Amino acid sequence: MSSTNNTNFTIPPAAPGSTRAQTVLDLQTARSLASFSGSQLGELIHGDAAAIARKKELLRIIESDPVFRKDDRFEGSREDRLKRALAMARRIVELRDAHGLTDADMWTVRGLVDEYIPTSLHEGMFLPVLRTQASPEQAKVWLPLAESYQWIGSYAQTEIAHGSNLSGLETTATYDPAADEFVIHSPDITAAKCWIGSLGVMSTHTIVQAKLILHSKDYGVHPFLVPVRSLDDHTPLPGVRVGDIGPKFGFNMIDNGFVMFDRVRIPRTNMLMRFAQVTAKGDYVKPPHAKLGYSGMVAVRVGLLRIAAQTLARASTIAVRYAAVRRQFTVVNSIKQQSGLSSAEETPVIMYPMVQARMFPRVAETYAILFAAMELEGMYQDMLRRLESFDVSTLPAIHANSSALKSYCTGLALDGIEELRRACGGHGFLMSSGLPYLLVNYAPSVTYEGENQLLTQQTARFLLKQLHKHQTQAEPLHPMVGYLDLVVGGGSVKGACTGVNSPADWFNPAVQRAAFAHRAARLAGELAHQISHDGVPFADLNVECARVSVAHSQFILVTSFHARLNRVLKATTTLALYPVLKLVSDVFALSEILKCLGDFTEDGYLTQTQVRHLRTAQRTALQDMMKEAVALVEAWGYSDYELDSTLGRADGKVYEAIMERILADPVNQGMAGKGVAKGYAEHIRPLLKGQRNPVEVGKSKL
């Protein structure tokens, strides 16, 4: 009898009526249930039809290039994978030059490549900081070199001993007037810059955040452009010790690095001087506003919101498609009965209320984050126009709101990816599902560009200032914090919910906004009262600050969604999308209230009966969303190449895809057609045959 092996096995065609044949039909059926045009919603997501067409053109370029193949992306050592990432980084630039790609094209291409590679921080931090903080004279010289990749840079702020606490950074930049130079120095290993993306092997330059020392006086942290490697042979420059920090939880195709400086000298003009300046005599020229340097950081945080929406949308596409084709048990519930399926048929798991409760709020979150990102992007562009004339009036608000939303939305996306992975059952644990890799590569987003819990304190401070100035100086409130007008004496917010007498009342946008406004105002008022009346130090109120920031973020997300709904309703080109987006908005708002239900009930704002109505309304909305779910995730337009998932295939052939990946695995392929694993002769056979290598026990026995 001949042995069976994995290399000569061919998956047969699916027999009519088989489980495999049914998955294809189930996905087609799920698509047909949608009440709206997926292409029309796709245009709303991406901007217009031209943007979608351009993305498809760029996708064809990337997908057809062997450098960006994905079938072996998990293979090889870290060094092998890092070398491959370097090839990707080079190829992207070559494609840019060959095809004349614009900055907008490059943003799309980086998303399509679907890896954080050694130029990611050059493009994501180094260039934005140069554009926003270099003086016009500096930018004229530096930007052409950086944009042409003759310089490759990074942004070196975090140190081994200090990350979020900028005032604790130890790296110094001491000015030497006689030489007209700054001396960059790391006084101890605790001052080593660490976790710096694109620095480990790639960067020739880095923007170093260091303490500015003038005439022995510390002027605080400022940015300096510091060369770290030779432009001739890439060796570290004198006084520079630089390298990679090693393997990480994820993100292993990007070279997070460290660097230490031993009295490295740079010209005085290498300090980024768009705002603060140092003269040749060593005199300090203050910036027009102390927070002007935040503009680059704000740009990154605003960008992270759209990435959060996109990443969660990818995970949602995989999970919802899989739920539509995966059948388990013959349980009959009301949803199955209404669908017309016979009781003898296995039930698609998307029909189970628990699956809906786990997946559909995640789908809603993608749209809520996207629409909030659009609002913030508009605010950011307005801020940039104002900064041209050093008008910083909108900077505090955009900084506080971007901090709040970065904190909340990246956490929302990360938690959502993990919940979707779990909801996919055992197959969700396969790397080939696409979900674990998405999870580990997205995980750092809750830490970089501001640790999420620390950012909440910045938002809380802004809200406290707004409330204080409004109550003591009658200063108008920023539109995004208009709810603070509800706070009265003693920090309290009066009133209870009077607009909910049935489940249907919860679908009223005004009722939803009123609930989020009341809760956000109450928490902010109580925080202010604890500080001003009870004398509790701000530093003792970290947890309360986090609650205030979450409440503020949820208020923005809900009101931004409602604002988008109003625009959709008023435009004839999008009017047909209103019903489904209203449904998605309801799922999001009601799920968010249930998530933090204690905040809405502890002061009596909601009664027990109103909470029961809330749960009924959410359950109804989730059931209504089942028919729309596949079309809602597919409106994002993610291709099979982008998803790289056995579970999320567009043709529904999930079981074929899983088996194809299993058979192609290097372990199985390494059996050389014999079905016998490498290591059999050395380890398995001796174990089976009772052969044991001698073990020296010594005098001390167990």
C-alpha positions in Angstrom: 0.0 0.0 0.0 1.5 3.3 -1.0 1.9 6.1 1.5 -0.1 9.3 1.3 1.9 12.5 1.3 1.1 16.2 1.1 2.9 17.3 -2.0 0.9 15.4 -4.6 -2.6 16.0 -3.2 -5.0 18.1 -5.3 -8.1 19.5 -3.7 -11.1 18.1 -5.7 -13.9 20.3 -7.0 -16.7 20.9 -4.5 -19.6 18.5 -5.1 -23.0 20.1 -5.6 -24.8 20.5 -2.3 -21.6 20.0 -0.3 -20.5 22.2 2.6 -17.9 23.7 0.3 -20.3 24.5 -2.4 -22.7 26.1 0.1 -20.1 28.6 1.3 -20.0 30.2 -2.1 -23.8 30.4 -2.3 -24.1 31.8 1.2 -21.7 34.7 0.5 -23.6 35.5 -2.7 -26.9 35.4 -0.8 -25.5 37.6 2.0 -24.5 40.2 -0.6 -27.8 40.2 -2.3 -29.7 41.1 0.9 -28.2 44.6 1.0 -30.6 47.5 0.6 -28.1 50.0 -0.7 -25.4 50.5 -3.4 -22.0 49.3 -2.1 -20.2 51.3 -4.8 -22.0 54.5 -3.7 -21.0 53.9 -0.1 -17.4 53.1 -1.3 -17.3 56.6 -2.9 -18.3 58.2 0.4 -15.6 56.3 2.2 -12.8 57.0 -0.3 -13.9 60.4 -1.5 -15.1 59.7 -5.1 -15.0 57.1 -7.9 -11.7 58.5 -9.2 -10.0 57.8 -5.9 -11.3 54.2 -6.0 -10.1 53.8 -9.5 -6.7 55.1 -8.7 -6.3 52.7 -5.8 -7.1 49.8 -8.1 -4.5 51.0 -10.5 -1.9 51.2 -7.7 -3.0 47.8 -6.4 -2.3 46.2 -9.8 1.2 47.6 -9.7 1.9 46.3 -6.2 0.2 43.0 -6.5 2.1 42.1 -9.8 5.5 42.9 -8.3 7.2 39.8 -6.9 8.9 42.0 -4.2 5.5 42.3 -2.5 4.4 38.7 -2.7 2.7 37.5 0.5 2.6 33.7 0.2 5.9 33.4 2.2 5.6 36.5 4.4 5.9 34.5 7.7 8.9 32.5 6.7 12.6 33.1 7.4 14.5 34.5 10.4 14.1 38.1 11.5 17.2 39.0 9.6 15.8 37.5 6.5 12.5 39.3 6.9 14.2 42.6 7.6 16.3 42.2 4.5 13.1 41.6 2.5 11.7 44.8 4.1 14.7 46.7 2.8 14.0 45.4 -0.7 10.4 46.6 -0.3 11.5 50.0 0.8 13.8 50.4 -2.2 11.2 49.1 -4.6 8.5 51.5 -3.4 10.8 54.4 -4.3 11.7 52.9 -7.6 8.0 52.6 -8.4 7.4 56.1 -7.3 10.0 57.4 -9.7 9.0 55.2 -12.6 5.3 55.9 -12.4 5.5 59.5 -11.2 3.5 58.8 -8.0 2.2 61.7 -6.0 2.3 62.1 -2.2 -1.3 60.9 -2.2 -0.4 57.9 -4.3 2.4 57.0 -1.9 0.1 57.1 1.1 -2.1 54.6 -0.7 0.8 52.5 -1.8 2.2 52.2 1.7 -1.2 50.9 2.8 -1.3 48.4 0.0 2.1 47.1 0.8 0.7 46.1 4.2 3.9 46.0 6.1 5.6 48.5 8.4 9.0 48.7 6.7 12.3 50.6 7.3 11.1 53.7 5.5 7.8 53.9 7.3 8.9 56.5 9.9 10.9 58.4 7.3 7.6 59.0 5.5 5.4 59.0 8.6 7.5 61.2 11.0 10.7 62.5 9.6 9.2 64.3 6.5 6.2 65.7 8.3 8.3 67.1 11.1 10.7 68.7 8.6 7.8 70.2 6.7 6.2 71.7 9.8 9.2 72.6 12.0 12.1 73.5 9.7 12.5 77.1 8.7 11.8 78.0 5.1 15.6 78.3 4.6 16.2 74.9 6.1 13.3 73.3 4.3 14.7 74.5 0.9 17.9 72.6 1.5 16.7 69.6 3.5 13.4 68.6 2.0 14.7 67.9 -1.6 17.3 65.5 -0.1 14.8 63.8 2.2 12.0 63.6 -0.4 14.4 62.0 -3.0 15.6 59.5 -0.4 19.2 60.8 -0.6 18.6 61.2 3.1 16.6 58.7 5.0 15.5 59.9 8.4 13.7 59.0 11.7 12.4 60.9 14.7 14.3 60.2 18.0 12.4 61.3 21.0 11.9 58.3 23.3 14.8 57.2 25.5 15.3 54.0 27.5 14.4 55.7 30.8 11.9 58.2 29.6 9.1 58.1 26.9 6.0 60.2 27.6 7.8 62.5 30.1 9.6 64.9 27.7 10.9 67.0 30.6 12.8 63.9 31.8 14.7 63.3 28.6 18.5 63.3 29.3 20.0 63.9 25.9 21.5 67.3 25.7 22.3 69.8 22.9 24.8 72.3 24.4 25.7 75.3 22.3 29.3 76.2 21.7 29.4 79.9 20.6 33.1 79.7 19.7 32.4 77.0 17.1 28.8 78.0 16.3 27.9 74.4 16.9 25.7 72.2 19.1 27.2 69.3 21.0 24.8 66.4 21.1 25.5 64.1 24.1 24.0 61.1 25.9 25.3 61.4 29.5 24.3 57.8 30.4 22.8 54.7 28.8 19.4 55.9 30.2 19.7 58.7 27.7 20.0 56.3 24.7 17.2 57.0 22.2 15.2 53.8 22.0 12.3 52.4 19.9 13.1 54.8 17.1 11.4 53.4 13.9 13.5 53.4 10.8 16.7 54.0 12.8 17.9 50.4 13.5 19.5 49.8 10.0 18.1 52.4 7.6 18.4 56.0 8.8 21.2 58.3 7.7 19.8 61.2 9.7 17.5 61.5 12.7 15.6 64.4 14.3 16.8 64.3 17.9 14.7 65.8 20.7 17.3 67.1 23.2 17.5 69.5 26.0 18.7 72.9 24.7 21.5 74.2 26.9 22.6 77.9 26.3 25.1 79.4 28.7 24.5 76.6 31.2 20.8 77.2 31.2 18.3 74.5 30.2 15.6 75.8 27.8 13.8 72.5 27.5 13.5 70.0 24.7 14.0 71.1 21.1 14.4 69.2 17.8 17.8 68.9 16.1 18.8 67.3 12.8 21.6 64.9 13.5 23.5 62.8 10.8 24.1 59.3 12.2 25.5 57.3 9.3 27.9 58.0 6.5 26.4 58.8 3.1 29.2 56.9 1.5 29.3 53.5 3.2 26.5 53.7 5.8 28.9 53.2 8.7 28.0 55.0 12.0 29.6 58.5 12.2 32.2 59.3 14.8 30.7 59.5 18.3 27.5 57.7 17.2 26.6 54.3 18.5 23.5 53.1 16.6 21.7 49.8 16.0 18.5 47.7 16.2 16.7 47.0 19.4 15.8 43.4 18.5 12.7 41.2 18.2 9.3 42.6 19.3 5.8 41.4 19.8 5.0 42.5 16.3 6.3 45.2 13.9 9.3 43.0 13.1 9.8 44.2 9.5 10.6 47.7 10.7 13.9 48.5 12.3 13.2 50.1 15.6 16.6 51.2 16.8 18.7 52.9 19.5 21.3 55.6 19.3 23.8 57.1 21.8 25.8 60.2 21.1 29.3 60.9 22.5 29.7 64.7 22.1 28.7 64.8 18.5 29.0 68.2 16.9 26.4 69.6 14.5 26.1 73.2 13.0 23.9 75.6 14.9 21.7 75.7 11.9 20.8 72.1 12.4 18.4 73.1 15.1 14.9 73.1 13.5 14.1 76.8 13.6 10.7 77.5 12.2 9.5 78.6 15.6 12.2 78.8 18.3 15.6 80.0 17.3 19.2 80.3 18.6 21.4 83.2 17.4 25.1 82.9 16.7 25.7 84.6 20.1 23.7 82.0 21.8 20.6 84.1 22.5 17.3 82.3 22.6 14.4 83.5 20.5 11.1 82.2 21.8 8.5 80.9 19.5 5.3 82.9 19.0 3.5 80.3 21.0 4.9 77.6 23.3 2.8 74.8 21.7 3.6 75.6 18.0 5.9 72.5 17.9 2.9 70.3 18.5 1.6 70.8 15.0 3.7 67.9 13.7 2.5 65.6 16.4 -1.1 66.6 15.8 -0.6 65.7 12.1 0.5 62.1 13.0 -2.4 61.6 15.5 -5.0 62.8 13.0 -3.6 60.4 10.5 -3.8 57.6 13.0 -7.5 57.9 13.2 -8.1 57.0 9.6 -5.6 54.2 9.9 -7.6 52.9 12.9 -10.8 52.9 10.8 -9.1 51.2 7.9 -7.4 48.5 10.0 -10.6 47.7 11.9 -12.5 47.6 8.5 -10.1 45.0 7.2 -10.6 42.8 10.3 -14.4 43.3 10.0 -14.4 42.3 6.3 -12.6 39.0 7.2 -14.8 38.2 10.2 -18.2 39.2 8.7 -17.6 37.3 5.4 -16.5 34.2 7.4 -19.6 34.5 9.7 -21.8 34.6 6.5 -20.4 31.3 5.2 -19.6 29.4 8.4 -22.5 27.1 9.4 -22.7 25.4 12.8 -25.6 23.4 14.4 -29.2 23.2 13.3 -30.5 25.6 16.1 -33.7 27.4 15.1 -34.0 30.9 16.3 -36.3 33.7 15.1 -33.7 35.1 12.7 -33.4 31.7 11.0 -37.1 31.2 10.8 -37.5 34.6 9.1 -34.8 33.8 6.6 -36.7 30.9 5.2 -34.0 28.3 6.0 -35.3 24.8 6.9 -34.8 23.6 10.5 -32.7 20.7 9.2 -30.1 23.0 7.7 -27.1 24.1 9.6 -27.4 27.7 10.7 -25.0 30.4 9.4 -23.3 31.7 12.4 -24.1 35.3 11.4 -27.6 34.5 12.4 -26.7 33.9 16.0 -27.4 37.0 18.3 -24.1 36.5 20.1 -22.1 36.7 16.9 -24.0 39.8 15.8 -23.3 41.4 19.2 -19.6 40.7 18.9 -19.2 41.6 15.2 -21.7 44.3 14.2 -20.7 47.0 16.7 -17.1 46.6 15.3 -18.4 47.3 11.8 -20.2 50.4 13.2 -17.0 51.5 14.9 -15.2 51.6 11.5 -17.7 54.2 10.2 -17.8 56.2 13.4 -14.0 56.5 13.5 -13.8 57.3 9.8 -16.4 60.1 10.0 -14.7 61.6 13.1 -11.3 61.4 11.3 -12.9 63.4 8.4 -14.1 66.1 10.8 -10.6 66.3 12.5 -8.8 66.4 9.1 -10.9 69.5 8.2 -10.0 71.1 11.5 -6.3 70.3 11.0 -6.2 71.8 7.5 -7.8 75.0 9.0 -5.2 75.0 11.7 -2.4 74.8 9.2 -3.8 77.8 7.3 -3.9 79.8 10.5 -0.4 78.8 11.5 1.0 80.4 8.3 0.4 83.7 10.0 1.2 82.3 13.5 -2.5 82.2 14.5 -2.5 79.5 17.2 -6.1 80.0 18.3 -7.3 76.6 17.1 -4.2 74.7 18.1 -5.3 73.8 21.7 -8.6 72.4 20.6 -7.2 70.3 17.7 -4.4 69.1 20.0 -6.8 68.1 22.8 -9.3 66.4 20.4 -6.7 64.6 18.5 -5.2 63.3 21.8 -8.6 62.1 23.0 -9.5 60.4 19.7 -6.1 58.9 19.2 -6.3 57.4 22.6 -9.9 56.1 22.3 -10.0 55.1 18.7 -6.7 53.2 18.5 -7.8 51.3 21.6 -11.2 50.7 20.0 -9.6 49.3 16.9 -7.2 47.1 18.7 -9.8 45.6 21.0 -12.1 45.2 18.0 -9.5 43.2 16.0 -9.0 40.9 18.9 -12.8 40.4 19.5 -13.3 39.7 15.8 -10.4 37.2 15.9 -12.0 35.4 18.8 -15.4 35.5 17.2 -14.0 33.5 14.3 -13.3 30.6 16.6 -10.3 28.3 16.2 -9.6 29.2 12.6 -9.2 32.8 13.7 -6.0 31.7 15.5 -4.4 30.7 12.2 -1.9 33.1 10.9 -3.5 32.4 7.5 -6.7 34.0 8.7 -5.0 37.3 8.5 -6.3 38.4 11.9 -3.3 37.5 14.2 -0.8 39.4 12.0 -3.1 42.3 11.8 -3.4 42.3 15.6 0.3 42.2 16.5 1.2 44.8 13.9 -1.5 47.2 15.0 -0.9 46.6 18.7 1.9 49.3 19.1 -0.6 52.0 18.0 -1.9 52.3 21.5 1.6 53.2 22.8 3.4 55.2 20.1 2.6 58.9 19.4 1.3 59.2 23.0 0.6 56.4 25.4 -3.2 56.1 25.3 -3.9 56.5 29.0 -1.5 59.4 29.4 -3.1 61.3 26.5 -6.4 61.4 28.4 -4.8 63.8 30.9 -4.1 66.3 28.1 -7.7 66.1 27.1 -9.0 66.5 30.6 -6.8 69.6 31.2 -8.2 71.2 28.1 -11.8 70.5 29.2 -11.1 71.9 32.6 -9.6 75.1 31.1 -12.6 75.5 28.8 -15.0 75.1 31.6 -13.2 77.4 34.0 -12.9 80.2 31.4 -16.5 79.8 30.3 -17.8 80.0 33.9 -15.5 82.8 35.2 -14.8 84.9 32.0 -17.9 84.0 29.9 -15.5 82.8 27.2 -17.4 81.0 24.4 -17.0 77.2 24.4 -15.4 75.4 21.5 -18.1 73.7 19.4 -16.8 70.3 20.3 -17.2 70.9 24.0 -20.5 72.8 23.9 -22.0 70.2 26.3 -20.0 71.9 29.1 -22.8 74.5 29.1 -24.8 71.9 31.0 -22.5 72.2 34.0 -24.0 74.3 36.8 -22.8 75.3 40.3 -20.9 72.7 42.2 -19.9 70.9 39.1 -23.3 69.2 38.8 -25.5 68.5 35.8 -29.2 68.6 36.4 -31.9 66.6 34.7 -32.8 63.1 33.7 -33.6 61.5 30.4 -37.2 62.3 29.5 -37.3 61.3 25.9 -37.3 57.6 26.2 -40.6 55.8 26.8 -40.2 52.9 24.4 -37.4 51.2 22.5 -38.1 53.2 19.4 -37.3 56.4 21.2 -33.7 55.3 21.4 -33.4 55.7 17.6 -33.9 59.4 17.9 -30.5 61.1 17.3 -31.4 64.0 19.6 -32.0 61.5 22.5 -28.7 59.8 21.8 -26.8 63.1 21.7 -28.5 64.3 24.9 -27.4 61.2 26.7 -23.7 61.5 25.7 -23.7 65.2 26.4 -25.2 64.8 29.9 -22.7 62.1 30.8 -19.7 64.0 29.4 -20.7 67.2 31.1 -21.3 65.5 34.4 -18.0 63.8 34.5 -16.1 66.9 33.5 -18.0 69.0 36.1 -17.3 66.4 38.8 -13.6 66.4 38.0 -13.5 70.2 38.2 -15.4 70.1 41.5 -13.0 67.6 43.0 -10.0 69.9 42.2 -11.5 73.3 43.0 -13.8 72.4 45.9 -12.4 69.2 47.4 -8.8 70.2 46.9 -7.8 66.9 45.3 -4.6 67.2 43.3 -4.9 66.7 39.6 -2.2 64.1 39.8 -4.4 62.0 42.0 -7.2 61.9 39.4 -5.7 59.9 36.6 -8.6 57.5 36.5 -11.2 60.2 36.6 -9.3 62.0 33.7 -9.5 58.8 31.6 -13.3 58.6 32.2 -13.7 62.2 31.2 -11.6 61.7 28.0 -13.6 58.6 27.0 -16.9 60.4 27.5 -15.6 63.3 25.4 -14.4 61.0 22.7 -17.7 59.1 22.5 -19.5 62.4 22.3 -17.4 63.5 19.4 -17.8 60.2 17.6 -21.6 60.2 17.9 -22.0 63.9 17.0 -19.6 63.5 14.1 -21.6 60.6 12.8 -24.8 62.5 13.1 -23.3 65.5 11.3 -22.3 63.2 8.5 -25.8 61.8 8.4 -27.2 65.3 8.0 -24.9 65.9 5.0 -25.8 62.6 3.5 -29.5 63.4 3.9 -29.1 66.8 2.2 -27.1 65.6 -0.9 -29.1 64.0 -3.7 -26.0 61.9 -4.6 -25.9 60.2 -1.2 -29.6 60.4 -0.1 -30.1 56.7 -0.8 -27.4 55.8 1.8 -29.2 57.5 4.6 -31.2 54.6 5.9 -28.3 52.2 6.2 -25.9 54.7 7.7 -28.6 55.8 10.2 -28.9 52.1 11.2 -25.1 51.9 11.6 -25.1 55.1 13.6 -27.7 53.6 15.9 -25.8 50.4 16.4 -22.7 52.4 17.3 -24.4 54.9 19.7 -26.5 52.3 21.5 -23.6 49.9 21.9 -21.4 52.7 23.3 -23.9 53.5 25.9 -24.3 49.9 26.9 -20.5 49.6 27.1 -20.3 52.4 29.8 -23.8 51.9 31.2 -22.8 52.8 34.8 -21.9 56.3 33.7 -25.4 56.9 32.5 -27.3 55.4 35.4 -25.2 56.2 38.5 -26.7 59.8 38.8 -30.2 58.6 37.8 -30.1 60.0 34.2 -31.5 56.6 32.9 -34.0 54.6 34.7 -34.1 50.8 34.8 -37.0 50.8 32.4 -35.1 53.0 29.9 -32.2 50.6 30.1 -34.4 47.7 29.2 -35.7 49.8 26.3 -32.1 50.4 25.3 -31.2 46.7 25.2 -34.3 46.0 23.2 -33.5 48.7 20.7 -29.9 47.6 20.3 -31.0 44.0 19.7 -33.4 45.1 17.1 -30.8 47.2 15.4 -28.3 44.4 15.4 -30.8 42.0 13.8 -31.7 44.7 11.1 -28.0 45.0 10.4 -27.5 41.4 9.5 -28.8 41.9 6.0 -26.5 44.8 5.4 -23.4 43.5 7.2 -21.5 41.9 4.2 -22.2 44.9 2.0 -21.1 47.3 4.7 -17.7 45.7 5.1 -17.2 45.2 1.4 -17.9 48.9 0.7 -14.4 49.5 1.9 -13.2 47.7 -1.1 -10.4 45.5 0.3 -9.1 43.0 -2.2 -8.0 39.4 -1.4 -4.4 40.6 -1.8 -4.9 43.3 0.9 -6.8 41.0 3.3 -4.4 38.0 2.8 -6.9 35.9 4.6 -8.2 32.3 4.2 -11.4 33.3 6.0 -12.1 36.5 4.2 -11.9 35.4 0.6 -14.2 37.2 -1.8 -15.3 34.0 -3.5 -16.3 32.4 -0.2 -14.1 29.3 -0.7 -12.7 29.4 2.9 -12.2 25.7 3.3 -10.3 25.3 0.1 -8.2 28.3 1.1 -7.4 26.8 4.5 -6.4 23.5 3.1 -4.3 25.1 0.4 -2.3 27.0 3.0 -1.9 23.9 5.1 -0.5 21.9 2.2 1.8 24.7 1.2 3.3 25.1 4.6 7.1 24.7 4.6 6.8 21.9 7.3 4.6 19.9 5.0 6.6 20.8 1.9 9.8 19.8 3.7 8.7 16.2 3.9 10.0 15.7 0.4 7.0 13.8 -0.8 7.4 11.1 1.8 5.2 12.4 4.6 8.0 12.2 7.0 9.1 15.3 8.9 12.7 16.6 9.0 14.2 15.4 12.3 12.6 12.0 12.2 15.8 10.1 12.0 17.6 12.3 14.6 14.8 12.6 17.2 11.4 10.9 16.5 12.7 7.4 15.6 15.1 7.1 18.5 12.3 8.2 20.9 9.9 5.6 19.4 12.5 2.8 19.4 13.5 3.4 23.1 16.9 4.8 22.3 18.1 7.4 24.8 21.1 9.5 25.0 23.0 9.4 28.3 22.3 12.1 30.8 24.9 13.0 33.4 23.0 13.2 36.7 25.9 14.0 39.0 25.8 13.9 42.7 22.7 16.1 43.2 19.7 14.0 42.2 16.2 15.3 42.0 
